[in-house]
Amino acid sequence: MRGWRGLAAALALAGCAPAPAALPAAPVPAGPGIAVAAAPVPLDPADPARQAVGAFAFAGGLVLTSDATARLHGLSDLVVAPDGRMTAVSDEGDLFDARLVLDRAGRLTGVTAGRIAGLPGLDGKPLQGKEWSDAEGLTGLQSGDRLVSFERHHRIWLYPAGGGPPRPAPAPQATFPENDGLEALAADPAAGADAYIVGAEDTGETWSCQLSTSCVKGPTVDKPPEFGLVAMTRLPAGRTAYLLRAYDPLRGSRIILKVQDDRGEVARMELARPLSVDNFEGLAAVPGAKGAVRFYLVSDDNFSPAQRTLLLAFDWTPP
């Protein structure tokens, strides 16, 4: 979340975001069965025919809103199953479940079956206050359990597949700035059924962890100093995808999605204006046909009317 406190005002002054629909006047309680509006967005509003960024083929984009709740905002990370089931976590401590809708060509066209509910704390009650509810990373283990990483009170909690209160999971024994913590979190199935990796936004440092032991320092992600590491995911063939984010009032949001293996960078995609871009913080990868990978990127709108919740899809075929 580094550098985003003044984003809404800066975007409004710069005139770089369209005016969205007004938010409800008061919060609407979370619960099952919320209707989600999914309006299509092109990759490049100035050139709607454009369908690729380098080797990454655009596979559809949506702006997500809902008149049924004031809590469909702040989405910080997501996981997507091969059957299209999507789960996202918000930095106000909510869990958003939905199902992605694809057309016959496999392009992203909608979102249905939306549900939203508050994450429980160790006592089983919904998390209260930003200090405890600032969820930033989300991943699923082979057991069906979910891991969530939090900022401010920096920690990782395991949420059991069968429901119920979470329990603490191993986290790096390191000191992080209050709002610059464990943004990136991903399962690491090649290292074990209970293994995962976690990354620090500001420094790009990573750690390899397992539920049965402590975290061990891993490599530091090579990134420009103005970019933060906000998400990552393991891919087949020993590859890892990293999502990097930067913002300044002059250039707005800038995103780098890069794929690396143990020999170095394999592929890179950069998103910046005039392309459809916002505060992308979440990254998911789904295997496709013939070794292809479908990436989904979701943006955190910071509960700001000057920003949008974008969900974009890209297909990449490894060389």
C-alpha positions as CSV (number, residue, x, y, z in Angstrom):
1,M,0.0,0.0,0.0
2,R,3.1,2.3,0.0
3,G,2.6,5.7,-1.6
4,W,-1.2,5.5,-2.0
5,R,-2.5,7.7,0.8
6,G,-2.8,10.7,-1.6
7,L,-3.7,8.7,-4.7
8,A,-7.4,9.6,-4.8
9,A,-6.7,13.3,-4.7
10,A,-3.9,13.1,-7.2
11,L,-5.9,11.1,-9.7
12,A,-8.8,13.4,-9.4
13,L,-6.7,16.5,-10.0
14,A,-4.9,14.9,-12.9
15,G,-8.3,13.9,-14.5
16,C,-7.0,10.5,-15.3
17,A,-9.9,8.4,-14.0
18,P,-13.5,8.4,-15.1
19,A,-16.1,9.3,-12.6
20,P,-17.5,6.0,-11.2
21,A,-21.0,5.4,-9.9
22,A,-21.6,6.8,-6.4
23,L,-21.0,4.5,-3.5
24,P,-23.9,3.7,-1.2
25,A,-24.5,6.4,1.5
26,A,-24.0,3.9,4.3
27,P,-22.3,0.5,4.6
28,V,-24.3,-2.5,3.6
29,P,-23.8,-5.6,5.7
30,A,-21.8,-8.3,4.1
31,G,-23.5,-11.6,3.2
32,P,-24.2,-14.1,0.5
33,G,-25.7,-13.5,-2.8
34,I,-24.5,-10.0,-3.9
35,A,-25.1,-9.0,-7.5
36,V,-21.9,-7.9,-9.2
37,A,-21.9,-5.6,-12.3
38,A,-19.0,-6.3,-14.7
39,A,-18.6,-3.7,-17.4
40,P,-16.1,-4.6,-20.2
41,V,-12.9,-2.5,-20.6
42,P,-10.5,-2.6,-23.5
43,L,-6.8,-3.1,-23.1
44,D,-6.2,0.3,-24.8
45,P,-9.0,2.8,-24.7
46,A,-7.2,4.8,-27.3
47,D,-7.0,1.8,-29.6
48,P,-9.7,-0.8,-28.8
49,A,-8.5,-3.1,-31.5
50,R,-5.2,-3.7,-29.6
51,Q,-5.1,-7.2,-28.2
52,A,-1.6,-7.8,-26.8
53,V,1.3,-6.4,-24.8
54,G,4.3,-8.2,-26.2
55,A,3.9,-11.9,-25.7
56,F,0.9,-11.5,-23.4
57,A,-2.4,-11.8,-25.3
58,F,-5.3,-9.8,-23.8
59,A,-8.2,-12.1,-22.9
60,G,-10.7,-9.6,-21.6
61,G,-11.1,-7.0,-18.9
62,L,-13.9,-5.9,-16.5
63,V,-14.7,-3.1,-14.1
64,L,-16.4,-4.7,-11.1
65,T,-19.0,-2.8,-9.0
66,S,-22.0,-3.7,-6.8
67,D,-25.0,-1.8,-5.7
68,A,-25.7,-4.5,-3.1
69,T,-22.8,-3.7,-0.8
70,A,-20.3,-0.9,0.0
71,R,-17.6,-3.5,0.7
72,L,-16.7,-4.8,-2.8
73,H,-13.6,-2.6,-2.8
74,G,-9.9,-2.8,-1.8
75,L,-9.2,-6.2,-3.4
76,S,-5.6,-7.0,-2.7
77,D,-5.0,-10.5,-4.0
78,L,-6.9,-13.4,-5.6
79,V,-6.8,-17.1,-6.4
80,V,-8.6,-18.6,-9.4
81,A,-9.3,-22.3,-9.8
82,P,-9.2,-24.0,-13.2
83,D,-13.1,-24.2,-13.2
84,G,-13.3,-20.4,-12.8
85,R,-14.0,-20.2,-9.1
86,M,-12.4,-16.9,-7.8
87,T,-11.6,-15.9,-4.3
88,A,-10.2,-12.4,-3.4
89,V,-9.2,-10.8,-0.2
90,S,-9.6,-7.1,0.7
91,D,-7.6,-4.8,2.8
92,E,-10.6,-4.2,5.0
93,G,-10.7,-7.9,6.0
94,D,-13.3,-9.3,3.6
95,L,-13.3,-12.4,1.5
96,F,-15.0,-12.2,-1.9
97,D,-16.0,-15.4,-3.7
98,A,-17.4,-15.5,-7.2
99,R,-17.3,-17.4,-10.5
100,L,-15.8,-16.0,-13.6
101,V,-17.7,-16.1,-16.9
102,L,-15.9,-16.9,-20.1
103,D,-17.2,-16.8,-23.7
104,R,-16.7,-19.7,-26.2
105,A,-13.3,-18.3,-27.1
106,G,-12.3,-18.4,-23.4
107,R,-12.3,-14.6,-23.0
108,L,-13.3,-13.1,-19.6
109,T,-16.8,-11.6,-20.0
110,G,-18.4,-11.5,-16.6
111,V,-18.6,-12.4,-12.9
112,T,-21.5,-14.2,-11.2
113,A,-22.5,-15.9,-7.9
114,G,-20.8,-13.2,-5.8
115,R,-20.6,-13.6,-2.1
116,I,-18.7,-11.5,0.5
117,A,-18.1,-12.0,4.2
118,G,-15.7,-10.8,6.8
119,L,-12.6,-12.8,7.7
120,P,-12.8,-14.1,11.3
121,G,-10.0,-13.5,13.8
122,L,-8.5,-16.0,16.2
123,D,-11.6,-15.7,18.5
124,G,-13.9,-16.5,15.6
125,K,-15.4,-13.0,15.4
126,P,-15.0,-10.8,12.3
127,L,-11.8,-8.7,12.3
128,Q,-12.2,-5.2,13.6
129,G,-10.2,-2.1,12.7
130,K,-7.7,-1.5,9.9
131,E,-4.8,-2.4,12.2
132,W,-6.0,-6.0,12.2
133,S,-8.0,-6.4,9.0
134,D,-5.4,-5.2,6.4
135,A,-5.2,-8.4,4.4
136,E,-2.8,-8.2,1.5
137,G,-1.9,-11.7,0.3
138,L,-3.9,-14.9,-0.4
139,T,-3.1,-18.4,-1.4
140,G,-4.5,-21.9,-1.2
141,L,-2.7,-25.1,-0.2
142,Q,-3.2,-28.6,-1.6
143,S,-5.2,-29.4,1.6
144,G,-7.8,-26.8,0.7
145,D,-6.6,-24.6,3.6
146,R,-6.0,-20.9,2.8
147,L,-3.2,-18.6,3.9
148,V,-3.7,-14.9,4.3
149,S,-0.9,-12.4,5.0
150,F,-1.6,-9.1,6.8
151,E,0.1,-5.7,7.1
152,R,0.3,-3.4,10.1
153,H,0.1,-6.3,12.5
154,H,2.4,-8.3,10.2
155,R,1.4,-11.9,10.3
156,I,0.2,-15.0,8.3
157,W,-2.9,-16.9,9.3
158,L,-4.1,-20.2,8.1
159,Y,-7.9,-20.5,7.5
160,P,-9.0,-24.2,7.6
161,A,-10.7,-25.6,4.5
162,G,-13.6,-26.7,6.7
163,G,-14.2,-23.3,8.1
164,G,-13.8,-21.9,11.6
165,P,-11.2,-19.6,13.2
166,P,-7.7,-19.3,11.8
167,R,-4.5,-20.2,13.4
168,P,-1.1,-18.5,13.1
169,A,1.2,-19.8,10.4
170,P,5.0,-19.4,10.3
171,A,6.0,-15.9,9.1
172,P,9.4,-14.3,8.5
173,Q,11.2,-13.1,11.6
174,A,11.8,-9.7,10.2
175,T,10.8,-6.1,10.9
176,F,8.6,-4.3,8.3
177,P,7.3,-0.8,8.0
178,E,3.7,-0.5,9.2
179,N,2.2,-0.2,5.7
180,D,4.9,-2.0,3.7
181,G,4.7,-5.6,4.8
182,L,4.0,-9.1,3.5
183,E,2.2,-8.2,0.3
184,A,3.2,-11.2,-1.8
185,L,2.1,-14.7,-0.9
186,A,2.0,-17.9,-2.9
187,A,1.8,-21.7,-2.4
188,D,5.0,-23.5,-3.3
189,P,3.8,-27.1,-4.2
190,A,7.1,-28.2,-5.6
191,A,8.6,-27.7,-2.2
192,G,5.9,-29.6,-0.3
193,A,2.1,-29.7,0.2
194,D,2.4,-27.3,3.1
195,A,5.0,-25.0,1.6
196,Y,4.6,-21.4,0.6
197,I,6.7,-18.3,-0.3
198,V,6.2,-14.8,1.0
199,G,7.6,-11.4,-0.2
200,A,8.1,-8.0,1.3
201,E,6.7,-5.1,-0.7
202,D,9.4,-2.4,-0.2
203,T,12.6,-4.5,-0.4
204,G,11.6,-7.4,-2.6
205,E,13.0,-9.9,-0.1
206,T,11.4,-13.3,-0.1
207,W,11.2,-16.2,2.3
208,S,10.4,-19.9,1.8
209,C,8.1,-21.3,4.5
210,Q,6.4,-24.5,5.6
211,L,3.7,-25.0,8.1
212,S,5.8,-27.6,9.9
213,T,8.9,-25.4,10.3
214,S,10.1,-21.8,10.2
215,C,10.7,-19.5,7.3
216,V,14.1,-19.4,5.5
217,K,15.4,-16.4,3.7
218,G,15.2,-16.7,-0.1
219,P,16.3,-14.6,-3.1
220,T,15.5,-10.8,-3.3
221,V,13.5,-9.9,-6.4
222,D,15.3,-7.7,-8.8
223,K,13.2,-4.6,-9.2
224,P,13.4,-0.8,-9.9
225,P,13.6,1.0,-6.6
226,E,10.3,2.9,-7.1
227,F,8.4,-0.4,-7.6
228,G,7.1,-2.6,-4.8
229,L,6.6,-6.4,-4.9
230,V,2.9,-6.8,-4.5
231,A,2.1,-10.4,-5.7
232,M,3.7,-13.5,-7.0
233,T,2.8,-17.1,-8.0
234,R,4.7,-20.2,-8.8
235,L,4.4,-21.6,-12.4
236,P,5.4,-25.0,-13.9
237,A,8.9,-25.7,-15.1
238,G,10.5,-23.9,-12.1
239,R,9.2,-20.5,-13.1
240,T,7.8,-17.8,-10.8
241,A,5.7,-14.7,-11.9
242,Y,6.2,-11.5,-9.9
243,L,3.8,-8.5,-10.0
244,L,5.5,-5.1,-9.3
245,R,3.7,-1.8,-8.9
246,A,4.7,1.9,-8.9
247,Y,2.8,5.2,-8.7
248,D,3.5,8.8,-9.1
249,P,1.2,11.7,-9.8
250,L,2.7,12.5,-13.2
251,R,2.7,9.0,-14.7
252,G,0.0,7.4,-12.6
253,S,0.0,3.7,-12.0
254,R,2.7,1.5,-13.6
255,I,2.8,-2.3,-13.5
256,I,5.4,-4.9,-14.4
257,L,4.5,-8.5,-14.6
258,K,7.6,-10.6,-15.1
259,V,8.3,-14.3,-15.3
260,Q,11.6,-15.7,-14.1
261,D,13.4,-19.0,-13.7
262,D,16.7,-19.9,-12.1
263,R,18.5,-18.5,-15.2
264,G,16.8,-15.1,-15.2
265,E,13.9,-13.3,-16.8
266,V,11.8,-15.2,-19.3
267,A,9.1,-12.7,-20.1
268,R,7.9,-9.3,-19.1
269,M,4.7,-7.2,-19.5
270,E,4.5,-3.5,-18.6
271,L,1.2,-1.7,-18.2
272,A,1.0,2.1,-18.0
273,R,-1.2,4.8,-19.4
274,P,-2.9,5.0,-21.9
275,L,-3.6,1.3,-21.3
276,S,-6.3,0.3,-18.8
277,V,-4.3,0.3,-15.6
278,D,-5.0,1.0,-11.9
279,N,-3.5,-0.1,-8.6
280,F,-3.0,-3.8,-9.5
281,E,-2.1,-5.8,-6.4
282,G,-3.5,-9.3,-7.0
283,L,-2.2,-12.0,-9.3
284,A,-3.4,-15.5,-10.1
285,A,-2.3,-18.0,-12.7
286,V,-4.4,-20.8,-14.2
287,P,-2.9,-23.5,-16.5
288,G,-4.1,-23.5,-20.1
289,A,-3.9,-25.7,-23.1
290,K,-0.5,-26.7,-24.6
291,G,1.5,-25.2,-21.7
292,A,-0.1,-21.8,-21.8
293,V,-0.8,-19.8,-18.7
294,R,-3.8,-17.5,-18.0
295,F,-3.0,-14.6,-15.7
296,Y,-5.6,-12.7,-13.8
297,L,-4.8,-9.2,-12.4
298,V,-7.0,-7.4,-9.9
299,S,-6.7,-3.8,-8.7
300,D,-7.2,-2.4,-5.2
301,D,-9.3,0.8,-5.6
302,N,-8.5,1.9,-2.0
303,F,-12.3,2.5,-1.5
304,S,-11.7,5.7,-3.6
305,P,-14.2,7.1,-6.2
306,A,-11.2,8.1,-8.3
307,Q,-10.1,4.5,-8.8
308,R,-11.6,1.3,-10.2
309,T,-11.7,-2.4,-9.3
310,L,-10.3,-3.8,-12.6
311,L,-10.0,-7.5,-13.4
312,L,-7.9,-8.2,-16.5
313,A,-7.0,-11.5,-18.1
314,F,-3.9,-12.3,-20.2
315,D,-2.7,-15.4,-21.9
316,W,1.0,-16.3,-22.1
317,T,2.6,-19.2,-23.9
318,P,6.1,-20.0,-22.6
319,P,8.8,-20.0,-25.3
